[in-house]
Amino acid sequence: MILADSGFWIALGNRGDRHHQRALHAARKYSPEGFVTTWPVLTEVVHLLAHRVHVAQAVTFIGDIEHGAARIAEFAADALPRVAALMRRYANLPMDLADASLVVLAEELDEGRILSTDARDFDGYRWKNRKPFVNLLLAD
């Protein structure tokens, strides 16, 4: 499964986004492998789609997730110390909860492929403290 960040979902759901065509292409190309994301990412996407596009687009996104567009990984409370450590480590960017949740998920799944419009942050983040992410969205 490929990790999916907020920017990917927002670009996919917003025809006016500069990454929309890339997101469509990536969704078609990588959907056979499946996508995985976290609740903090979903929260961010719904909020931003509702404010940048329309509430109806946020509701459509929720329906897409409900119908299997991505698996939602469990985000247990015992992951919070790792999230806090990551946010402190990357405070200069700064790292938000959604990004930290994806780094934790990468570590849990042993998977560093991601779809993200955020080149700066995911070029700098390391999972398991040393492994770089491979951003499939911006590599295409």
N, C-alpha and C positions, 0 to 999 in steps of 0.2 A: 504494500500500500504506500502511496505517496502522500507526504504531509501537505496540507493545504492551508495557507495563511490567509488572513483577512483580505489583503490586496487582490489576491487571485479571485476570490468570491465576489468582491466588489466590482472588479473589472468585468467579470463574467456577467454580472447583473446590471451593468450600467453602460449602455451603448455609447455614451459620451466620454467614457474613460479612455485615455490614450493607450491603455493596454488591452482594450476590449477584444480586438482581433487576435492578439497573442493568446489571451485567456480562452477564447473559443477554440482555437487550434489545439492548445494544450489539453483542454477538456476532452476533445475528440480523440486525440492521440493517446492520452494516458488513462482514459476511463476504464479500459479493460483491466488495468491493474487495481483500480479503485483508489479512493481518496480517504484520508483520515484527518480529522481535525479535533479541536477541543471546544469545550463550552465557552471558555473566555474568547476564543476566536469567533464563535457563533454570535455571542453577545455583541462584540464589536461590529461585526458585519451587519446585523439587524439594525443596530443604532445608526450606522453610517448610511446604509441604503435608505432608511426611512427619512434621514435628513438631507441627503444629497440627491436622491432620486424621487422616491415617493413611498409612503407607507405600503401601498399595494405591492411594490417591488420587494420590500422586506417580507411581506406575507408570502409572496411567491417563493422567495428563497427558503423560508421555513418549510413550505410544502415540498420543495425539492429535496431538502434534507430528510424530511419525513419519509419520502418515497425512495430513499436510498442513494442520493447523490454523494453522500459521504458517510463513513462510519464515525460516530462520535466517541472518542476515547474517554474512558473514565479518568477523572482528575481527582485523585484522592487527597484528603487533607494531609496525609503524611508526605506529600510532595512539596508542601509549602516551605519547609526549610531550604530545599534545593532551589525553589523559585526565588526566595529571598536572596540566597547566595548569588544566583545568576544576575538578579537585578542590581545588586551591589557591584558585582564585577563589571557589568556593562552600563554603569550609571552615566558614563560620558556620552552614550548614544541618545537618550536613555532607553533602556529596555522596558517594555510594558508587560503587563500580565499575560496578554495573548502570546507575545513572542516567547516569553519565559516558558509558558505552557507547551509550546511547540518544541523547545529545546529539551525539556523534560521528556516529552513524548518520543523524540528522536532517540534519546538515551534508552528509554524503555523498550522501544521497538528495534533498536540497532539499525536505524534507517535515517540517512541524511539527505535523501532527495526531497526537495520541497518545491512548491509552486508559490512564488511570492513576487510582488512588484517592488519589494523593499530590498534593493540590491545592497545598499550601504550596510544595513544592519545584518542581513544574513550572510554577507561576505565576511563580516567581522566575527559573528558568533561562532563558537565551537561547541560541539556536543561531545560529551565525555571529555571535556576540557581541552581536546586537541584536534578533534575531527572536524573538518570544514563541511559546510552544507554544499550541496550541488543544487543550484537553483535552475530547475528545468524550464521555468517560464521564461526567464530572460536569456537562457542559453540557446533557445530555438531560433 
